[in-house]
Amino acid sequence: MDELLDPALDEQPTSEPAGAADAIDPAAVAAAIERMTICALRCLDVAESRAGASGRPETCTEDLLLAIASADGSAGKRALESVGLDAATLRDRLTFIIGPALASDGTVAAVRSPRVDRVILLAHRDATKRVRPSIGTLNLLMGIVRERQGMAVAVLEVPGVGLERIGGALARAFREEWSDDEE
């Protein structure tokens, strides 16, 4: 769990303030996305589709978390399950916090929120620090935890689980070199 608490990884991916949407370098995000595993890319696509199908204009961290938790063969899914979290449980907790998803008249094209872009950059930083050739779902999950904001973190911080247990599960997964199953 040392890497979860490493202050060097808590630095923001850019030199701009954390909340500034214009502080995110689109080229850096695009480069990070190019480094993603097939499974991680699929999770990002599912998250964007989920948000669009709900009629929301932005893909949020909770969309990404649910996509990771639902992705068969995902190392992130295995890490979440190791602390007793599955997609159904996470979806129920989100519904309790933010209410049921609104019915949509149709699908909109959802763009990634600045927070999701920061998560991607944090995942890139994590993969680089670990000298991994690609960004997987474990790195995305670590990015969500490191962002420490948003509905995804609120769902993960519930009593009995908390970020420390998830950090321990991630540390174990990295130590044991879990990776996404690729087709």
Z-matrix of the N, CA and C atoms (Angstrom, degrees):
N
C 1 1.444
C 2 1.522 1 110.97
N 3 1.324 2 117.45 1 -4.88
C 4 1.451 3 120.18 2 179.46
C 5 1.515 4 112.16 3 -55.27
N 6 1.353 5 117.01 4 -40.99
C 7 1.449 6 118.38 5 -177.69
C 8 1.520 7 111.83 6 -67.68
N 9 1.334 8 118.93 7 -24.86
C 10 1.453 9 120.85 8 177.28
C 11 1.522 10 110.45 9 -68.16
N 12 1.325 11 116.87 10 -32.09
C 13 1.453 12 121.35 11 -176.37
C 14 1.524 13 112.62 12 -98.44
N 15 1.321 14 118.85 13 3.21
C 16 1.452 15 123.41 14 -178.20
C 17 1.530 16 109.52 15 -63.65
N 18 1.359 17 118.22 16 113.08
C 19 1.467 18 120.12 17 -177.31
C 20 1.521 19 113.39 18 -61.47
N 21 1.314 20 117.64 19 -26.75
C 22 1.465 21 119.75 20 179.69
C 23 1.521 22 110.88 21 -63.07
N 24 1.326 23 117.16 22 -30.90
C 25 1.462 24 119.78 23 179.70
C 26 1.518 25 112.41 24 -81.59
N 27 1.329 26 117.76 25 -10.81
C 28 1.453 27 120.72 26 179.21
C 29 1.518 28 112.74 27 -80.85
N 30 1.338 29 116.96 28 -10.94
C 31 1.448 30 119.83 29 178.68
C 32 1.525 31 108.76 30 -62.74
N 33 1.303 32 115.45 31 148.38
C 34 1.453 33 119.98 32 178.20
C 35 1.526 34 109.06 33 -71.10
N 36 1.331 35 118.08 34 150.21
C 37 1.448 36 121.26 35 -178.31
C 38 1.525 37 114.14 36 -65.49
N 39 1.316 38 117.98 37 -16.31
C 40 1.460 39 120.50 38 177.26
C 41 1.518 40 107.83 39 -127.82
N 42 1.313 41 116.66 40 173.73
C 43 1.454 42 119.88 41 179.81
C 44 1.527 43 111.69 42 -86.39
N 45 1.310 44 117.71 43 -2.97
C 46 1.457 45 122.62 44 -179.29
C 47 1.524 46 110.73 45 -83.73
N 48 1.327 47 118.53 46 164.34
C 49 1.461 48 121.29 47 176.85
C 50 1.523 49 111.60 48 -58.46
N 51 1.337 50 115.73 49 147.12
C 52 1.465 51 121.63 50 -174.71
C 53 1.520 52 112.68 51 -57.74
N 54 1.314 53 118.98 52 -35.61
C 55 1.449 54 120.96 53 -174.49
C 56 1.516 55 114.93 54 -87.85
N 57 1.305 56 117.73 55 -4.52
C 58 1.461 57 119.73 56 -175.68
C 59 1.529 58 110.43 57 -80.79
N 60 1.335 59 115.55 58 115.31
C 61 1.461 60 119.75 59 -178.21
C 62 1.523 61 111.31 60 -62.57
N 63 1.345 62 117.04 61 -33.02
C 64 1.457 63 119.48 62 -179.10
C 65 1.528 64 112.30 63 -77.47
N 66 1.328 65 118.43 64 -2.88
C 67 1.455 66 121.68 65 179.91
C 68 1.519 67 111.56 66 -79.01
N 69 1.302 68 117.75 67 -10.39
C 70 1.458 69 121.44 68 -176.49
C 71 1.516 70 108.80 69 -88.77
N 72 1.315 71 115.11 70 124.58
C 73 1.454 72 121.42 71 179.67
C 74 1.530 73 108.99 72 -83.13
N 75 1.322 74 118.61 73 109.47
C 76 1.466 75 120.71 74 -178.53
C 77 1.529 76 112.99 75 -57.60
N 78 1.327 77 117.45 76 -33.64
C 79 1.466 78 120.28 77 179.18
C 80 1.526 79 110.54 78 -66.70
N 81 1.329 80 116.98 79 -37.10
C 82 1.466 81 120.53 80 178.35
C 83 1.525 82 110.35 81 -67.85
N 84 1.320 83 116.96 82 -39.57
C 85 1.468 84 120.70 83 177.65
C 86 1.527 85 109.48 84 -64.96
N 87 1.325 86 117.32 85 -44.60
C 88 1.464 87 121.09 86 179.34
C 89 1.530 88 111.08 87 -61.61
N 90 1.329 89 117.01 88 -40.73
C 91 1.468 90 120.79 89 178.15
C 92 1.526 91 110.56 90 -64.85
N 93 1.325 92 116.64 91 -39.01
C 94 1.464 93 120.32 92 178.34
C 95 1.525 94 110.42 93 -65.47
N 96 1.312 95 117.37 94 -42.54
C 97 1.465 96 121.15 95 179.83
C 98 1.527 97 110.18 96 -62.09
N 99 1.322 98 117.20 97 -37.08
C 100 1.468 99 120.32 98 177.76
C 101 1.525 100 112.48 99 -63.10
N 102 1.327 101 117.58 100 -23.43
C 103 1.468 102 122.05 101 -179.92
C 104 1.530 103 112.88 102 -88.02
N 105 1.319 104 118.22 103 -3.52
C 106 1.459 105 121.06 104 -175.17
C 107 1.526 106 112.23 105 -72.61
N 108 1.341 107 114.10 106 148.79
C 109 1.460 108 120.02 107 172.97
C 110 1.534 109 108.28 108 -68.33
N 111 1.296 110 116.14 109 164.10
C 112 1.467 111 120.82 110 176.85
C 113 1.526 112 109.72 111 -58.28
N 114 1.318 113 116.54 112 -42.42
C 115 1.466 114 121.14 113 -179.71
C 116 1.528 115 110.98 114 -63.48
N 117 1.324 116 117.82 115 -43.56
C 118 1.467 117 121.28 116 179.36
C 119 1.532 118 110.47 117 -64.98
N 120 1.326 119 116.96 118 -40.82
C 121 1.465 120 120.41 119 176.54
C 122 1.521 121 110.99 120 -62.29
N 123 1.327 122 116.52 121 -41.45
C 124 1.458 123 121.01 122 178.17
C 125 1.533 124 109.78 123 -61.37
N 126 1.331 125 116.67 124 -41.88
C 127 1.475 126 120.10 125 178.69
C 128 1.523 127 110.74 126 -62.13
N 129 1.327 128 117.55 127 -41.88
C 130 1.458 129 120.91 128 178.06
C 131 1.526 130 110.47 129 -63.05
N 132 1.325 131 117.18 130 -42.37
C 133 1.469 132 120.94 131 177.67
C 134 1.528 133 111.53 132 -63.62
N 135 1.342 134 116.93 133 -43.98
C 136 1.467 135 120.81 134 179.11
C 137 1.524 136 110.25 135 -62.85
N 138 1.329 137 117.07 136 -41.33
C 139 1.469 138 120.77 137 179.17
C 140 1.528 139 110.38 138 -61.73
N 141 1.333 140 116.96 139 -43.90
C 142 1.467 141 120.51 140 179.36
C 143 1.528 142 111.17 141 -65.57
N 144 1.323 143 116.75 142 -40.12
C 145 1.472 144 120.94 143 178.39
C 146 1.525 145 110.90 144 -65.43
N 147 1.340 146 116.26 145 -41.62
C 148 1.467 147 121.10 146 -179.72
C 149 1.522 148 110.44 147 -61.00
N 150 1.324 149 116.23 148 -45.54
C 151 1.463 150 119.93 149 179.73
C 152 1.530 151 110.27 150 -64.16
N 153 1.323 152 116.98 151 -45.71
C 154 1.461 153 121.02 152 -179.69
C 155 1.510 154 112.75 153 -62.45
N 156 1.343 155 117.02 154 -40.07
C 157 1.463 156 121.27 155 179.32
C 158 1.523 157 111.54 156 -67.14
N 159 1.338 158 116.46 157 -25.23
C 160 1.464 159 120.78 158 177.16
C 161 1.516 160 111.72 159 -83.28
N 162 1.328 161 116.76 160 -3.19
C 163 1.457 162 120.21 161 -179.88
C 164 1.515 163 113.28 162 82.43
N 165 1.340 164 117.17 163 9.30
C 166 1.468 165 120.14 164 179.97
C 167 1.525 166 109.72 165 -89.94
N 168 1.321 167 116.80 166 139.65
C 169 1.467 168 119.44 167 -177.31
C 170 1.527 169 114.34 168 -77.91
N 171 1.339 170 117.40 169 -15.42
C 172 1.464 171 120.13 170 -177.67
C 173 1.522 172 111.90 171 -124.52
N 174 1.323 173 114.95 172 142.51
C 175 1.458 174 121.98 173 171.91
C 176 1.519 175 106.53 174 -84.96
N 177 1.330 176 116.87 175 127.63
C 178 1.462 177 122.10 176 -176.57
C 179 1.524 178 110.46 177 -110.90
N 180 1.325 179 115.43 178 171.62
C 181 1.466 180 120.20 179 -178.07
C 182 1.520 181 112.08 180 -62.36
N 183 1.325 182 118.01 181 -31.63
C 184 1.462 183 119.05 182 178.77
C 185 1.525 184 111.47 183 -67.06
N 186 1.339 185 117.14 184 -32.39
C 187 1.464 186 120.71 185 175.33
C 188 1.527 187 110.10 186 -63.92
N 189 1.324 188 115.66 187 -43.09
C 190 1.462 189 120.67 188 179.71
C 191 1.524 190 110.72 189 -66.98
N 192 1.327 191 117.45 190 -42.37
C 193 1.466 192 120.98 191 178.20
C 194 1.528 193 111.22 192 -60.26
N 195 1.328 194 117.32 193 -46.07
C 196 1.466 195 120.45 194 178.74
C 197 1.525 196 111.71 195 -64.40
N 198 1.314 197 117.00 196 -36.48
C 199 1.470 198 119.93 197 177.77
C 200 1.527 199 110.78 198 -65.06
N 201 1.331 200 117.11 199 -42.25
C 202 1.469 201 120.84 200 177.98
C 203 1.522 202 109.97 201 -63.96
N 204 1.335 203 116.40 202 -44.75
C 205 1.471 204 120.83 203 -177.99
C 206 1.524 205 112.12 204 -66.39
N 207 1.328 206 117.51 205 -20.71
C 208 1.465 207 121.91 206 -178.22
C 209 1.529 208 113.36 207 -98.33
N 210 1.321 209 117.04 208 -9.33
C 211 1.467 210 120.76 209 -171.65
C 212 1.522 211 111.91 210 -81.55
N 213 1.334 212 115.87 211 108.73
C 214 1.458 213 119.93 212 176.07
C 215 1.524 214 109.57 213 -60.52
N 216 1.313 215 116.48 214 136.79
C 217 1.455 216 121.32 215 179.88
C 218 1.510 217 114.15 216 82.77
N 219 1.317 218 116.51 217 4.00
C 220 1.460 219 121.05 218 -177.72
C 221 1.528 220 110.65 219 -86.80
N 222 1.330 221 116.21 220 130.26
C 223 1.468 222 120.59 221 175.87
C 224 1.529 223 109.92 222 -64.36
N 225 1.327 224 116.93 223 -33.19
C 226 1.466 225 120.86 224 177.24
C 227 1.521 226 111.36 225 -63.31
N 228 1.329 227 117.04 226 -40.01
C 229 1.464 228 121.47 227 177.60
C 230 1.530 229 109.84 228 -62.29
N 231 1.337 230 116.54 229 -44.46
C 232 1.476 231 120.02 230 179.38
C 233 1.523 232 110.95 231 -62.52
N 234 1.341 233 117.71 232 -39.67
C 235 1.466 234 121.15 233 178.92
C 236 1.526 235 110.78 234 -64.13
N 237 1.328 236 116.89 235 -43.77
C 238 1.471 237 120.28 236 178.07
C 239 1.529 238 110.80 237 -63.58
N 240 1.330 239 116.63 238 -43.30
C 241 1.463 240 120.22 239 179.79
C 242 1.529 241 111.72 240 -64.24
N 243 1.331 242 117.48 241 -29.27
C 244 1.470 243 120.38 242 -179.91
C 245 1.528 244 112.23 243 -66.96
N 246 1.344 245 117.37 244 -17.74
C 247 1.465 246 120.81 245 174.92
C 248 1.534 247 110.98 246 -110.59
N 249 1.322 248 116.13 247 17.64
C 250 1.460 249 120.79 248 173.77
C 251 1.516 250 115.54 249 83.85
N 252 1.321 251 118.03 250 19.04
C 253 1.464 252 120.67 251 179.13
C 254 1.520 253 110.58 252 -111.08
N 255 1.325 254 115.62 253 127.18
C 256 1.456 255 120.44 254 173.79
C 257 1.527 256 107.95 255 -125.70
N 258 1.312 257 116.48 256 174.52
C 259 1.463 258 120.81 257 -175.54
C 260 1.529 259 111.84 258 -59.32
N 261 1.328 260 117.65 259 -41.50
C 262 1.471 261 120.59 260 -178.59
C 263 1.532 262 111.20 261 -63.62
N 264 1.319 263 116.63 262 -43.35
C 265 1.472 264 121.11 263 179.37
C 266 1.522 265 110.32 264 -63.47
N 267 1.322 266 116.67 265 -45.79
C 268 1.465 267 120.44 266 179.71
C 269 1.526 268 111.06 267 -63.32
N 270 1.340 269 116.86 268 -41.86
C 271 1.466 270 120.94 269 178.57
C 272 1.533 271 110.18 270 -62.36
N 273 1.341 272 117.09 271 -42.23
C 274 1.472 273 120.48 272 178.22
C 275 1.523 274 111.36 273 -62.36
N 276 1.321 275 116.59 274 -42.32
C 277 1.466 276 119.94 275 179.49
C 278 1.520 277 111.46 276 -65.78
N 279 1.332 278 116.97 277 -39.91
C 280 1.464 279 119.98 278 177.11
C 281 1.519 280 111.17 279 -64.55
N 282 1.316 281 116.73 280 -41.76
C 283 1.470 282 120.71 281 178.42
C 284 1.526 283 110.41 282 -61.29
N 285 1.322 284 116.77 283 -39.56
C 286 1.461 285 121.02 284 178.48
C 287 1.529 286 110.49 285 -63.77
N 288 1.337 287 117.53 286 -40.98
C 289 1.463 288 121.51 287 -176.29
C 290 1.521 289 112.15 288 -77.31
N 291 1.335 290 117.39 289 -48.54
C 292 1.473 291 119.28 290 -172.74
C 293 1.521 292 114.21 291 -108.89
N 294 1.324 293 116.57 292 -2.11
C 295 1.455 294 120.05 293 179.82
C 296 1.519 295 111.19 294 89.59
N 297 1.324 296 116.16 295 169.63
C 298 1.470 297 119.61 296 -179.43
C 299 1.515 298 110.98 297 -66.25
N 300 1.310 299 115.23 298 152.76
C 301 1.464 300 120.27 299 177.67
C 302 1.519 301 108.83 300 -63.19
N 303 1.297 302 116.12 301 138.88
C 304 1.457 303 120.54 302 179.12
C 305 1.520 304 109.80 303 -74.89
N 306 1.301 305 115.31 304 143.49
C 307 1.464 306 119.55 305 175.33
C 308 1.522 307 107.79 306 -69.69
N 309 1.301 308 115.45 307 139.17
C 310 1.460 309 120.05 308 -177.63
C 311 1.523 310 109.49 309 -112.37
N 312 1.329 311 115.30 310 147.42
C 313 1.463 312 120.66 311 176.13
C 314 1.527 313 110.36 312 -71.70
N 315 1.300 314 116.05 313 -22.43
C 316 1.460 315 120.61 314 -178.56
C 317 1.512 316 110.08 315 -178.58
N 318 1.278 317 114.78 316 175.87
C 319 1.447 318 120.48 317 -178.89
C 320 1.519 319 110.24 318 -82.76
N 321 1.320 320 115.63 319 134.60
C 322 1.456 321 120.86 320 173.63
C 323 1.527 322 107.65 321 -108.26
N 324 1.296 323 115.55 322 159.70
C 325 1.459 324 119.77 323 176.80
C 326 1.524 325 107.59 324 -83.67
N 327 1.321 326 116.39 325 105.81
C 328 1.459 327 121.01 326 -178.98
C 329 1.524 328 110.28 327 -85.30
N 330 1.312 329 115.45 328 133.86
C 331 1.465 330 120.74 329 174.95
C 332 1.529 331 107.80 330 -99.38
N 333 1.310 332 116.28 331 158.93
C 334 1.461 333 119.56 332 178.02
C 335 1.522 334 109.46 333 -70.87
N 336 1.318 335 116.02 334 137.71
C 337 1.461 336 120.45 335 174.92
C 338 1.530 337 108.67 336 -71.96
N 339 1.337 338 117.55 337 158.50
C 340 1.462 339 119.70 338 175.53
C 341 1.538 340 112.01 339 -56.33
N 342 1.326 341 117.08 340 -33.98
C 343 1.467 342 120.05 341 179.04
C 344 1.531 343 110.97 342 -64.90
N 345 1.324 344 117.61 343 -40.66
C 346 1.468 345 120.48 344 177.83
C 347 1.529 346 109.53 345 -65.15
N 348 1.330 347 116.84 346 -40.11
C 349 1.468 348 119.01 347 176.19
C 350 1.528 349 110.97 348 -61.61
N 351 1.334 350 117.54 349 -40.15
C 352 1.480 351 119.76 350 176.91
C 353 1.520 352 110.48 351 -63.89
N 354 1.338 353 117.23 352 -39.53
C 355 1.469 354 120.79 353 177.20
C 356 1.531 355 110.01 354 -60.16
N 357 1.326 356 116.66 355 -42.48
C 358 1.466 357 120.78 356 178.73
C 359 1.529 358 110.32 357 -62.01
N 360 1.333 359 116.67 358 -43.34
C 361 1.466 360 119.95 359 178.77
C 362 1.529 361 111.65 360 -66.64
N 363 1.321 362 117.08 361 -37.92
C 364 1.469 363 120.19 362 175.97
C 365 1.527 364 110.88 363 -66.21
N 366 1.327 365 117.15 364 -37.42
C 367 1.466 366 121.05 365 176.44
C 368 1.524 367 110.58 366 -64.69
N 369 1.331 368 116.05 367 -39.95
C 370 1.466 369 120.72 368 176.83
C 371 1.521 370 110.35 369 -62.06
N 372 1.311 371 116.44 370 -46.02
C 373 1.469 372 121.01 371 178.75
C 374 1.524 373 110.60 372 -60.82
N 375 1.330 374 116.57 373 -41.14
C 376 1.464 375 120.93 374 -179.91
C 377 1.531 376 110.72 375 -64.92
N 378 1.322 377 117.15 376 -45.36
C 379 1.473 378 120.76 377 179.79
C 380 1.531 379 110.66 378 -63.77
N 381 1.323 380 116.47 379 -39.41
C 382 1.466 381 120.59 380 179.00
C 383 1.525 382 110.31 381 -65.14
N 384 1.324 383 117.36 382 -44.44
C 385 1.463 384 121.84 383 179.05
C 386 1.526 385 110.99 384 -59.93
N 387 1.303 386 116.43 385 -37.15
C 388 1.469 387 121.52 386 -178.72
C 389 1.531 388 112.30 387 -86.26
N 390 1.318 389 116.75 388 2.81
C 391 1.460 390 123.85 389 -179.87
C 392 1.532 391 109.98 390 54.50
N 393 1.322 392 115.20 391 47.15
C 394 1.459 393 121.44 392 176.20
C 395 1.522 394 108.16 393 -98.56
N 396 1.324 395 116.99 394 138.78
C 397 1.463 396 119.49 395 -177.68
C 398 1.531 397 113.50 396 -70.08
N 399 1.320 398 116.83 397 -22.12
C 400 1.464 399 119.04 398 -177.56
C 401 1.522 400 110.17 399 -139.48
N 402 1.322 401 113.88 400 164.37
C 403 1.466 402 121.90 401 178.73
C 404 1.519 403 107.07 402 -97.66
N 405 1.326 404 116.00 403 119.21
C 406 1.452 405 120.93 404 -179.44
C 407 1.515 406 111.98 405 -108.75
N 408 1.310 407 115.31 406 -174.68
C 409 1.465 408 120.27 407 -178.55
C 410 1.523 409 111.60 408 -67.73
N 411 1.324 410 118.16 409 -28.37
C 412 1.476 411 119.54 410 174.89
C 413 1.526 412 109.99 411 -63.48
N 414 1.334 413 116.95 412 -42.30
C 415 1.460 414 120.49 413 178.88
C 416 1.531 415 110.89 414 -65.76
N 417 1.346 416 116.83 415 -39.16
C 418 1.469 417 119.66 416 176.82
C 419 1.521 418 110.89 417 -63.65
N 420 1.334 419 116.19 418 -42.14
C 421 1.462 420 120.17 419 178.36
C 422 1.529 421 110.20 420 -63.48
N 423 1.335 422 117.24 421 -41.35
C 424 1.462 423 120.52 422 176.06
C 425 1.524 424 110.23 423 -62.28
N 426 1.332 425 117.33 424 -38.82
C 427 1.460 426 120.61 425 176.96
C 428 1.522 427 111.98 426 -61.52
N 429 1.329 428 116.80 427 -40.66
C 430 1.472 429 120.68 428 177.37
C 431 1.524 430 109.91 429 -62.20
N 432 1.327 431 116.89 430 -45.22
C 433 1.471 432 121.06 431 179.97
C 434 1.526 433 110.18 432 -63.88
N 435 1.311 434 117.24 433 -43.55
C 436 1.475 435 121.59 434 -178.35
C 437 1.531 436 112.07 435 -67.66
N 438 1.320 437 117.93 436 -30.96
C 439 1.463 438 120.88 437 179.46
C 440 1.524 439 110.07 438 -63.20
N 441 1.321 440 116.90 439 -33.89
C 442 1.471 441 123.80 440 174.06
C 443 1.527 442 114.24 441 57.88
N 444 1.327 443 117.09 442 20.28
C 445 1.452 444 120.83 443 177.31
C 446 1.520 445 108.43 444 -141.63
N 447 1.309 446 115.32 445 159.31
C 448 1.453 447 120.05 446 175.88
C 449 1.514 448 112.75 447 101.82
N 450 1.322 449 114.55 448 169.01
C 451 1.466 450 120.90 449 -178.50
C 452 1.522 451 112.24 450 -64.44
N 453 1.319 452 117.99 451 -33.71
C 454 1.465 453 120.17 452 -179.56
C 455 1.526 454 110.20 453 -60.22
N 456 1.312 455 117.50 454 -43.99
C 457 1.464 456 120.99 455 179.49
C 458 1.523 457 110.05 456 -69.17
N 459 1.320 458 117.69 457 -37.64
C 460 1.472 459 120.23 458 178.22
C 461 1.526 460 110.53 459 -60.18
N 462 1.314 461 116.96 460 -39.05
C 463 1.465 462 121.59 461 179.36
C 464 1.526 463 110.45 462 -69.91
N 465 1.319 464 116.64 463 -37.01
C 466 1.468 465 120.50 464 -178.57
C 467 1.526 466 113.12 465 -76.27
N 468 1.333 467 117.85 466 -21.37
C 469 1.456 468 121.41 467 -177.22
C 470 1.528 469 113.87 468 -87.03
N 471 1.301 470 118.53 469 13.12
C 472 1.456 471 120.94 470 -178.32
C 473 1.528 472 111.00 471 -65.85
N 474 1.328 473 117.34 472 152.61
C 475 1.461 474 120.13 473 178.21
C 476 1.526 475 111.47 474 -57.00
N 477 1.303 476 115.12 475 140.41
C 478 1.456 477 120.91 476 179.59
C 479 1.516 478 113.29 477 93.88
N 480 1.328 479 116.63 478 -20.19
C 481 1.464 480 119.13 479 177.31
C 482 1.522 481 107.35 480 -118.06
N 483 1.300 482 117.43 481 -76.94
C 484 1.453 483 121.63 482 177.10
C 485 1.519 484 113.30 483 68.08
N 486 1.321 485 114.11 484 162.75
C 487 1.455 486 120.42 485 -178.19
C 488 1.524 487 112.20 486 -68.49
N 489 1.319 488 117.84 487 -29.18
C 490 1.468 489 119.51 488 -179.68
C 491 1.523 490 111.15 489 -65.69
N 492 1.323 491 118.27 490 -43.59
C 493 1.470 492 120.45 491 177.97
C 494 1.523 493 110.78 492 -66.26
N 495 1.313 494 116.90 493 -38.85
C 496 1.459 495 119.54 494 177.55
C 497 1.526 496 109.61 495 -66.96
N 498 1.336 497 116.65 496 -40.30
C 499 1.461 498 120.47 497 175.93
C 500 1.519 499 111.28 498 -59.84
N 501 1.333 500 116.88 499 -40.96
C 502 1.466 501 120.50 500 176.79
C 503 1.514 502 111.96 501 -63.59
N 504 1.330 503 116.33 502 -41.21
C 505 1.473 504 120.34 503 178.47
C 506 1.529 505 110.54 504 -65.40
N 507 1.330 506 116.72 505 -39.90
C 508 1.462 507 120.05 506 178.01
C 509 1.528 508 111.05 507 -66.38
N 510 1.341 509 116.63 508 -42.61
C 511 1.467 510 120.33 509 178.45
C 512 1.529 511 110.30 510 -59.37
N 513 1.323 512 116.10 511 -44.59
C 514 1.475 513 120.17 512 178.48
C 515 1.534 514 110.84 513 -62.94
N 516 1.322 515 116.36 514 -42.92
C 517 1.466 516 120.43 515 -179.63
C 518 1.532 517 111.24 516 -62.94
N 519 1.326 518 116.93 517 -41.74
C 520 1.462 519 119.61 518 178.03
C 521 1.529 520 110.86 519 -68.19
N 522 1.319 521 116.18 520 -41.45
C 523 1.470 522 120.61 521 179.60
C 524 1.528 523 110.86 522 -61.52
N 525 1.330 524 116.52 523 -40.30
C 526 1.469 525 121.35 524 -179.68
C 527 1.530 526 111.99 525 -86.72
N 528 1.334 527 116.04 526 4.73
C 529 1.463 528 123.54 527 176.21
C 530 1.526 529 114.25 528 57.28
N 531 1.350 530 115.90 529 45.28
C 532 1.451 531 119.71 530 174.32
C 533 1.523 532 107.56 531 -65.15
N 534 1.302 533 115.31 532 147.87
C 535 1.475 534 118.69 533 174.93
C 536 1.518 535 108.39 534 -145.01
N 537 1.320 536 114.30 535 163.87
C 538 1.464 537 120.33 536 177.79
C 539 1.524 538 108.66 537 -69.32
N 540 1.333 539 115.25 538 139.23
C 541 1.465 540 119.10 539 172.77
C 542 1.518 541 106.83 540 -72.37
N 543 1.290 542 117.06 541 130.96
C 544 1.461 543 121.15 542 179.57
C 545 1.506 544 109.16 543 -112.89
N 546 1.312 545 116.23 544 145.49
C 547 1.468 546 121.53 545 179.36
C 548 1.509 547 110.29 546 -86.21
